[in-house]
Amino acid sequence: MASRRAARVRQKARRPGCASSDGAPRVVATLPGIPPQAAGLFESLRTEDAGDLDALSRAVDAHARRFFHEAVTSEAIDLTSVLAAQRASHTLLALARDAGPEARQTAAAAVRYFLHEDDGAWDFTVDGLVDDLAVLDAALTSLRAAGREEAAAIEG
């Protein structure tokens, strides 16, 4: 399984618009934990306004339902990963509601990355959500750290 996952990550790195080995410039994510193949799209999504968080929440649920429908005919879909991405997305959106504009943009960008089906790997394939889960986890880590720093500043 690990070798299959490593092969999938190498394959994603060769996709157009992702990190490449042909000497093209590589986008480096400003958020620690973002996979190199996800950096370009994630950073692009971070420049967008957070928008309507309730609409994003509904879009997450609709996207998750698509995976469940696809899983009826495809053994490639890992529903555990789908549920983890859905849960992480909703957690990010909940944290974003009380956060500043930059944190809201980061949360919305991570959720939109999950909603983007061909974001470096076609999501409806084996290990297709590995990069999405990494992006969501990096954003969660960032928002939680920012929340701790804010709480410490208020207490201090």
Residue pairs with C-beta under 8 A, 6 or more apart in sequence:
4 126
4 127
5 127
5 130
8 121
8 125
8 126
8 127
8 130
9 35
9 37
9 130
11 121
12 18
12 37
12 120
12 121
12 131
13 19
13 20
13 21
13 36
13 37
14 20
14 21
15 37
15 120
15 121
17 40
17 41
18 36
18 37
18 40
18 120
19 26
19 27
19 36
19 37
19 39
19 40
20 26
26 36
26 39
27 39
27 40
27 43
28 36
28 39
29 36
29 38
29 39
29 42
29 43
29 138
30 43
30 46
31 42
31 46
31 106
31 138
31 139
31 142
32 138
32 141
32 142
33 134
33 137
33 138
33 141
34 42
34 134
34 135
34 138
35 120
35 131
35 134
35 135
37 120
37 121
37 131
38 113
38 119
38 120
38 131
38 134
38 135
41 113
41 116
41 119
41 120
42 109
42 110
42 113
42 135
45 108
45 109
45 112
45 113
45 116
46 105
46 106
46 109
47 105
48 105
48 108
48 109
48 112
49 105
49 108
50 96
50 101
50 104
50 105
50 107
50 108
51 108
53 93
53 96
53 97
53 104
53 108
56 89
56 93
56 108
56 111
56 112
56 115
57 89
57 90
57 93
59 115
60 86
60 89
60 90
60 93
60 111
60 114
60 115
61 86
63 86
63 114
63 115
64 82
64 83
64 85
64 86
67 77
67 79
67 82
67 123
67 124
68 79
68 82
70 77
70 124
71 77
71 79
74 124
76 124
76 125
76 126
76 128
77 124
77 128
78 126
78 127
78 129
81 129
81 130
81 133
82 129
84 133
85 114
85 129
85 132
85 133
85 136
88 133
88 136
88 137
88 140
89 110
89 111
89 114
89 136
91 140
92 107
92 110
92 111
92 136
92 139
92 140
92 143
93 107
93 108
93 111
95 103
95 107
95 140
95 143
95 144
95 147
96 103
96 104
96 107
96 108
96 143
99 107
99 143
99 146
99 147
103 142
103 143
103 146
106 139
106 142
106 143
107 139
107 143
109 139
110 135
110 136
110 138
110 139
110 140
111 136
113 119
113 132
113 135
113 136
114 129
114 132
114 135
114 136
117 123
117 124
119 131
119 132
120 131
121 127
121 128
121 130
121 131
122 128
123 129
123 132
